Amino acid sequence: MNTDVLIVGGGLSGLALASKLEKSGVNYLVVEANDRLGGRILTKSVKEAGFDYGPAWFWPGQPRMARAIEELGLGYFGQYSNGSIKYEESDGKVFANRGFSSMQGSYRVKGGTGALINALAQRLSKENILLSHVLHSVEQTVQGISAEFNAPKGQVQIHAKKIVLALPPRVAEEKIAFKSEIPQTALQAMRQIPTWMAGQAKILGIYDRPYWRDAGFSGDAMSRRGPMVEIHDASPSEGGPYALFGFVGFSANDRLQLGDEILKMAKEQLVNIFGPEMGNPLSLEIKDWAQDIRVATPLDANGPGYHPAYGLPAAMRNLWDGKLIFGSTETAHQFGGFLEGALEAADQVFATLNVKDLQKVSV
Ligand SMILES: Cc1cc2nc3c(=O)[nH]c(=O)nc-3n(C[C@H](O)[C@H](O)[C@H](O)COP(=O)(O)OP(=O)(O)OC[C@H]3O[C@@H](n4cnc5c(N)ncnc54)[C@H](O)[C@@H]3O)c2cc1C
């Protein structure tokens, strides 16, 4: 198979870049390892409402997200924040009225962040998207690059002028064999970039009633006991079902050891904080991103604990005469790590591709 720009990774950054290339009339392919698009964006439907197991928020002052929502014809709404925050001590004692909702002022996408992915994918030519193709090796050729994928029907080789790795640099360094030489400094730089939120896990409890709202609470809670340490309302913009989600405070290793026991503990915690009705969820599920090999490496098990200064390190620029390009949110200079950063990364890559030349001649 041949193309001009080979985008590896069908998350927000890869799809945003693809939509720019599609609009510009450049030949491209998006190749994704999973059997679904979205990457860290994972929205599951329950009774036709979307619930986010990955990112849920964007914020004022993020221009690309605002533009994408508008251009894609999507809706957005404010994070539910009526009512006060609850606080659970390490001994299980619960206090109410500990201040305002902590994520007040954050925005959410109507239908979940997956709506962004669906809307972008709909604007791409279907034949330009390959799912369930895992990139395992890539090399430089005279013409450009040659990439090898494990695919459902065996090995697939794709030749392109340029390859864009729209996936976490750490995952690339761990999982992809670079058969042509790459400086050690570049490999080291890739390894050193923590993948944003990769060590986290989210638990979602979905209910037919918003029991916490009925009792006058926002659904926000902080806990020193766990398993969830930070809980927020995750309900749709209108109607139900209703949901709370929590970031899990236990380490990736402890989560693994606990297995399903952690959901039992989470249910008990929700009952303890918000009352007995919380004992009967429609669904209670965990997404442990630290166990997702397309997102996290063992280095990500214990996240950095702060928001790193992201951007594209000098050592990762101009590799293979500019034919090997990095483009996940981690490479964005201003908003790295965020959804906004994924869109920024797509802009950055698009600016470095010589689109005029690519439009003229194709492979
Ligand atoms: C729990 C959680 C909560 C978050 N909350 C927020 C939030 O509220 N707001 C916010 O702005 N951001 C949040 N984020 C961050 C946000 O999810 C990311 O910024 C964004 O989704 C990154 O998009 P991306 O396309 O750059 O990377 P990814 O979404 O990681 O996409 C990379 C893609 O590459 C694919 N891939 C990997 N390896 C290969 C391979 N070898 N071959 C082919 N394909 C491959 C992967 O399967 C994946 O689809 C959160 C993240 C998590 C995990």
The ligand as an SDF file (V2000), in Angstrom:
LIG
                    3D

 53 58  0  0  0  0  0  0  0  0999 V2000
   -8.3940    9.2320   32.3930 C   0  0  0  0  0  0  0  0  0  0  0  0
   -8.0500   10.4020   31.5250 C   0  0  0  0  0  0  0  0  0  0  0  0
   -8.6600   11.6090   31.7450 C   0  0  0  0  0  0  0  0  0  0  0  0
   -8.3310   12.7140   30.9610 C   0  0  0  0  0  0  0  0  0  0  0  0
   -9.0070   13.8980   31.1690 N   0  0  0  0  0  0  0  0  0  0  0  0
   -8.7930   14.9410   30.3380 C   0  0  0  0  0  0  0  0  0  0  0  0
   -9.6480   16.0880   30.4050 C   0  0  0  0  0  0  0  0  0  0  0  0
  -10.6180   16.1370   31.1720 O   0  0  0  0  0  0  0  0  0  0  0  0
   -9.3660   17.1220   29.5610 N   0  0  0  0  0  0  0  0  0  0  0  0
   -8.3350   17.0860   28.6600 C   0  0  0  0  0  0  0  0  0  0  0  0
   -8.1280   18.0770   27.9370 O   0  0  0  0  0  0  0  0  0  0  0  0
   -7.5350   15.9740   28.5460 N   0  0  0  0  0  0  0  0  0  0  0  0
   -7.7570   14.9060   29.3550 C   0  0  0  0  0  0  0  0  0  0  0  0
   -7.0340   13.7500   29.1890 N   0  0  0  0  0  0  0  0  0  0  0  0
   -5.9700   13.7410   28.1470 C   0  0  0  0  0  0  0  0  0  0  0  0
   -6.5680   13.4740   26.7360 C   0  0  0  0  0  0  0  0  0  0  0  0
   -7.2150   12.2350   26.7550 O   0  0  0  0  0  0  0  0  0  0  0  0
   -5.4660   13.5030   25.6880 C   0  0  0  0  0  0  0  0  0  0  0  0
   -4.9070   14.7880   25.6220 O   0  0  0  0  0  0  0  0  0  0  0  0
   -5.9160   13.1580   24.2570 C   0  0  0  0  0  0  0  0  0  0  0  0
   -6.9600   12.2430   24.1950 O   0  0  0  0  0  0  0  0  0  0  0  0
   -4.6810   12.6710   23.4870 C   0  0  0  0  0  0  0  0  0  0  0  0
   -4.9960   12.4080   22.1450 O   0  0  0  0  0  0  0  0  0  0  0  0
   -3.8720   11.8790   21.1650 P   0  0  0  0  0  0  0  0  0  0  0  0
   -4.5440   11.6070   19.8620 O   0  0  0  0  0  0  0  0  0  0  0  0
   -2.7200   12.8090   21.1620 O   0  0  0  0  0  0  0  0  0  0  0  0
   -3.3410   10.5060   21.8000 O   0  0  0  0  0  0  0  0  0  0  0  0
   -4.1350    9.1420   22.0490 P   0  0  0  0  0  0  0  0  0  0  0  0
   -5.5480    9.4110   22.3910 O   0  0  0  0  0  0  0  0  0  0  0  0
   -3.3190    8.3640   23.0280 O   0  0  0  0  0  0  0  0  0  0  0  0
   -4.1170    8.4190   20.6310 O   0  0  0  0  0  0  0  0  0  0  0  0
   -3.0390    7.6420   20.1840 C   0  0  0  0  0  0  0  0  0  0  0  0
   -3.5820    6.5150   19.3330 C   0  0  0  0  0  0  0  0  0  0  0  0
   -2.4850    5.7590   18.8090 O   0  0  0  0  0  0  0  0  0  0  0  0
   -2.8390    4.4010   18.8220 C   0  0  0  0  0  0  0  0  0  0  0  0
   -1.6100    3.5900   18.8100 N   0  0  0  0  0  0  0  0  0  0  0  0
   -0.7120    3.4170   19.8240 C   0  0  0  0  0  0  0  0  0  0  0  0
    0.2680    2.5860   19.4290 N   0  0  0  0  0  0  0  0  0  0  0  0
    0.0060    2.2310   18.1410 C   0  0  0  0  0  0  0  0  0  0  0  0
    0.6680    1.3900   17.1890 C   0  0  0  0  0  0  0  0  0  0  0  0
    1.8110    0.7470   17.4790 N   0  0  0  0  0  0  0  0  0  0  0  0
    0.1030    1.2220   15.9580 N   0  0  0  0  0  0  0  0  0  0  0  0
   -1.0430    1.8940   15.6360 C   0  0  0  0  0  0  0  0  0  0  0  0
   -1.7100    2.7010   16.5040 N   0  0  0  0  0  0  0  0  0  0  0  0
   -1.1850    2.8750   17.7420 C   0  0  0  0  0  0  0  0  0  0  0  0
   -3.6250    4.2410   20.1040 C   0  0  0  0  0  0  0  0  0  0  0  0
   -4.4170    3.0720   20.1020 O   0  0  0  0  0  0  0  0  0  0  0  0
   -4.4490    5.5250   20.1100 C   0  0  0  0  0  0  0  0  0  0  0  0
   -5.6900    5.3640   19.4690 O   0  0  0  0  0  0  0  0  0  0  0  0
   -7.3470   12.6080   29.9400 C   0  0  0  0  0  0  0  0  0  0  0  0
   -6.7420   11.3730   29.7130 C   0  0  0  0  0  0  0  0  0  0  0  0
   -7.0940   10.2750   30.4800 C   0  0  0  0  0  0  0  0  0  0  0  0
   -6.4540    8.9300   30.2010 C   0  0  0  0  0  0  0  0  0  0  0  0
  1  2  1  0
  2  3  1  0
  2 52  2  0
  3  4  2  0
  4  5  1  0
  4 50  1  0
  5  6  2  0
  6  7  1  0
  6 13  1  0
  7  8  2  0
  7  9  1  0
  9 10  1  0
 10 11  2  0
 10 12  1  0
 12 13  2  0
 13 14  1  0
 14 15  1  0
 14 50  1  0
 15 16  1  0
 16 17  1  0
 16 18  1  0
 18 19  1  0
 18 20  1  0
 20 21  1  0
 20 22  1  0
 22 23  1  0
 23 24  1  0
 24 25  2  0
 24 26  1  0
 24 27  1  0
 27 28  1  0
 28 29  2  0
 28 30  1  0
 28 31  1  0
 31 32  1  0
 32 33  1  0
 33 34  1  0
 33 48  1  0
 34 35  1  0
 35 36  1  0
 35 46  1  0
 36 37  1  0
 36 45  1  0
 37 38  2  0
 38 39  1  0
 39 40  1  0
 39 45  2  0
 40 41  1  0
 40 42  2  0
 42 43  1  0
 43 44  2  0
 44 45  1  0
 46 47  1  0
 46 48  1  0
 48 49  1  0
 50 51  2  0
 51 52  1  0
 52 53  1  0
M  END
$$$$
